[in-house]
């Protein structure tokens, strides 16, 4: 560990004594000496506070990296490096480090009592859950068993979420629920249809048709329509071969 990185990790201490916590999100490859300099106003204002450091990759290649990215989304991080302010209820404000000053830190702290704090938190959590679902779908190989069941349950819950718009429902139905159910069908198919595998295929098709019919004029609706026609032709051809 470099001397600068050691200083960075040592710069804030005694979290429980101070009763406060900060998280610093930064991009992989960021100059740690620059982070130390940008955090100087925090160390000066609150020398007993602790910072937790989280590296974010440009593209998550593992579930652990995806979870870090999802947590950043929950916090509202949209610029790196960034300081996230947390309390017992969770993250409530973000502050890009290049704008960190004693005054901006105090202004950010006022967000803890903002009247729309819970609404903002709920919205960010909804977005983060969608991101993490899609990350699990792409990074889990093979996608099967309990993990597959969990993804399907998460997808259905997100589609029924109070914040889910028809566009959200259509996107989740086409991009997540339909392929997840098709994955279940593929896992069940062993060279010949069974009543269970046929029922799963029909369930997947129903999910696709629901997504299509939410709005056939959207880009997603048109893709769902095209996919349904592709399935129709494939099944007709399969019957001819049989």
N, C-alpha and C positions, 0 to 999 in steps of 0.2 A: 504493500500500500504506500502511495507517495506521501511525502510530508504535507503537501497541500491538501490531499484528500483526507488525511488524518485530521488536519485542522478543520476541514469542512465538517467532518462527522463530530468533532469535539465542540464545535462553536456554540451549540445550544445544549443545555443539560437540565436535569431535575424537572422532568415533565410533571410528575405528580405533585411536587412541591409548588409548582407555579399554577397548576390547574388549567394549563393551556396547551394546545398542541397545534403545530403547523406542519404542513406537508409541502415539500418542494418537488415539483415534477420537472424533469429536464430531459432533453433529447440525448440519446446515446451519442457519445463523442463530444459532449459539451466540455469546454474548458473549465475544470474545477476551480482554478484560481479566480476566474471571472465570477463564478458563483459565490465564492467567499467575499469578494468585493461587493457584489450586489446585495448580499445579505447583511452587510455592515449596519445599515439603519435598524434592522431588527435586533441584532446583537446588542446594539447600543441602547435601544429602547427597552428591551426585555432580556437581559443577559441570562436569566434563569429559565427561559423557555426552551423547549426542545423541538427540533425539526426532524421529520422523517423524510428520507430521500428516496424517490422512486424514479427509475429510468424508464422512459417510454421509447419503444422502437417505432420507426416509421411505419412498419408493417408487422403485426403480431405473427410470429411463427410458432408459438406455443400457447397452450391454454393459460399458463401463468402470465405471459406477456399480454394476452387478451384481457385477463382479469385486471391487470394494471391499467390498461387503456379504458376499460369499462368504468373503473373507479374514478379515473380522470374525467370521464364524461359525466358521471354522477356529481362530481364537484363543480362542473361547469368550466373546466379548463379548455381554453380555445387559443392559447398562446404559450409558447415555451421560451425560456424557463418561467415557471409560475409558482407563486406562493399561494397555498390554499389554507384558509383559516377554518379551524374546526372547533366545535365545542361538544358537549355531551350529546347533542342531537344530531351531530354529524357536520359535514362541511357546509359553510354558509356564504363564503366569499372567496373570490380569486383575485390575485394581484400580480400582474406580470412583473418580474423582478426589475426590469429596466425602469419601472415607474414606482418602485418601492422607496418611500420616504416616510419619516415620522408622521407627516400629515396624511398621506395616502393610506397608511396603516390604520390610523384612527378612523378615517372615513370608511374603510372597509369593515371595520369592527361594528359599525352602526348597522350593517346588513343583518346582524344577528337578530335584531328585533324588527326587521322589515315585515309589514303586514302580509306580503305575498310570499314570504319565505317558503311556507309549506307547499304552495302551488308550484313554485319554481323547482323545489326539490322533487316533487312528484313527477313533473314533466321530464326532468333530467334523468330520473331513475327509469322512467318508461323508455326513453331513448337508449340508455345504457343496457337495459335488459334485452332490447332488440339486437343491439350490436353483439352482445355476448352470445345470444342464441345463434346468430349467424356465424360467429367465430367458432363455436363448438361444432356446428355442422361442417364447416370446412376443415377444421383442424383435427377432428376425431376420426381416426382411421384404424380399424373399421368402425363404422357407426352402427352400433347394435345394442341389444340387451337393455339394461337399465338406463344407460346414457341416452339411447334412442327414445325410450319411453319418456324420460325426463324432458327431452327436447320437445316432444309432441305436447306434453302437458304444459310446458312453458309457452309454447306457441298458442295453444288454445286460450290460455289465460290472458296473454297479451292481446289477442283478438277481441276478447271480451272486456278488456280494460276500459275504465270510464273515459280515459283520454284517447282511446283509439278512434280515429276518424274512419269513414268508409274507405278512404285511400290507404290508411294503415292496414285495415282489415284485408283489403284486396291484395296489397303487397305481401303481407304475412301469409295469406292463404296460398298465393301462387308461388312465392319464393321459398317458403318454409314448410307449411303444413302439407301441401301436395307432395313435394319431394321427400319429406320425412315419411309419409304414409307409403309412398312408392318404395322407399328403402325397406320399410317393414315387409312389404309385399315381396320384394326381391330376396330378402333374407329367408322368407318362408318358402319361396318357390324352389323346388329341387328337381326340376325337369318335367313335372306334371302338376296340373292344378289339383288342389284339394278344395273342399268347401270353404275352409278357413282362408286359404290364399285368394280364392276368388272373391270372397267377401271383403278382404283387405283391398284388393284392386278396385272394387266398386266403391269402397270408402274413399280411396284416393281420387278416383274420377269425380265423385260427388264434391270433394273439396275443390278440385280444379274448376268444376262447373259453377260452384258458388262464387269463387273468385272472379271468374269470367263475367257472371251475370250481375255482379255489383255495379259494374259500369263498363260496357263493352267498348266505349269510345276512348278510354284511356290507353296509354301505352301498355300498361300491365294487362288490361282487359283484352287488348288485341293479341298479346302474347299468349294469354290463357286460351283464347279462342283458337289460335293456330296450334297450340299444343293439344287441345281436345280433338281437333281434326286429325292431327298426326296419329293420336291414339286410335281414333276410329278406323283409319285406314290400316293401321298395323294389325288391329284385331280382326278386321275383315280379311286381310291377307293370311293371317294365321289360321282362320277357319277354312280358307281355301286349301291351304297346304295339308291341313288335317283331313 
